[in-house]
Amino acid sequence: MATEALAALAHETRLQIFRFLVQQGPDGQAVGRIAAEFDLPAATLSFHLKNLKQAGLLKVTREGRSLRYAPNFDCMNALMRYLIEDCCQGQYAPDGCKDGGKDS
């Protein structure tokens, strides 16, 4: 899961789209609004959204004839937990590492 999500986010446009959708909250945005925000051709946007969805980072719902994409916060949070799992040799606390995150 982590490698697919990180690979999807490694592309600048997909990272920008994902960050935009995270800012929109759990309801996400309709495809038309995303396209307007990023001024992308429909085929290009579709390619990027499909990649993010396949990586588990986005959820999609149909509203009539339109699609709405929203961040999959469960996947995003699992990825974040995975990335910090061994932070400070397993001594990570929610407010930072034991030494306050400072270099020794």
C-alpha positions in Angstrom: 0.0 0.0 0.0 2.7 2.5 1.0 4.8 2.1 -2.2 1.7 2.5 -4.4 0.6 5.6 -2.6 4.1 7.1 -2.5 4.5 6.4 -6.2 1.2 8.1 -7.0 2.2 11.1 -4.9 5.7 11.3 -6.5 4.2 13.0 -9.6 3.9 16.8 -9.0 0.5 17.2 -10.6 -1.0 14.2 -8.6 0.5 15.6 -5.4 -1.1 19.0 -6.1 -4.4 17.4 -6.9 -4.3 15.3 -3.7 -3.4 18.3 -1.6 -6.2 20.3 -3.1 -8.7 17.6 -2.4 -7.4 17.2 1.2 -8.0 21.0 1.6 -11.6 20.5 0.4 -12.4 18.1 3.2 -14.2 14.8 3.2 -16.8 15.9 0.6 -14.1 16.5 -2.0 -14.9 18.1 -5.3 -16.6 17.4 -8.6 -14.4 16.6 -11.6 -15.3 19.8 -13.3 -14.1 21.9 -10.4 -10.9 20.0 -10.2 -10.3 20.4 -13.9 -11.0 24.2 -13.6 -8.6 24.5 -10.7 -5.7 22.8 -12.5 -6.6 23.7 -16.1 -6.0 20.2 -17.3 -7.4 18.4 -20.3 -10.1 15.9 -19.4 -7.9 12.9 -20.4 -5.0 14.1 -18.4 -7.0 14.8 -15.3 -8.8 11.4 -15.7 -5.4 9.7 -15.9 -4.1 11.4 -12.7 -7.4 10.8 -10.7 -7.4 7.1 -11.8 -3.8 6.7 -10.6 -4.6 8.3 -7.2 -7.8 6.2 -6.8 -5.9 2.9 -7.7 -3.3 3.8 -5.0 -6.2 4.0 -2.5 -5.7 7.8 -1.9 -9.1 8.9 -3.4 -12.7 7.8 -3.1 -15.1 8.4 -6.0 -18.9 8.8 -5.8 -21.3 9.3 -8.7 -23.7 12.3 -8.5 -26.0 11.8 -11.4 -23.8 12.1 -14.5 -20.9 13.7 -12.6 -18.1 12.1 -10.5 -16.9 13.5 -7.2 -13.5 12.7 -5.9 -12.6 13.0 -2.2 -9.5 12.0 -0.2 -9.4 8.7 1.5 -8.4 9.9 4.9 -8.1 6.4 6.3 -5.5 5.6 3.6 -3.7 8.9 4.1 -3.5 8.5 7.9 -2.3 4.9 7.5 0.5 6.1 5.2 1.5 8.8 7.7 1.5 6.2 10.5 3.7 3.9 8.4 6.1 6.7 7.6 6.6 7.7 11.3 6.3 4.2 12.7 9.9 3.9 13.7 10.6 7.6 14.2 13.1 8.1 17.0 13.6 4.4 17.3 9.9 3.8 18.2 9.9 6.5 20.8 7.7 8.9 18.7 5.1 10.9 20.7 2.3 12.9 19.1 4.0 16.1 20.2 7.3 15.1 18.7 10.4 13.0 19.4 11.8 12.6 22.9 14.4 15.3 22.2 11.9 17.7 20.6 13.0 16.7 17.1 16.4 18.4 17.5 19.6 17.0 16.0 22.0 15.6 18.6 
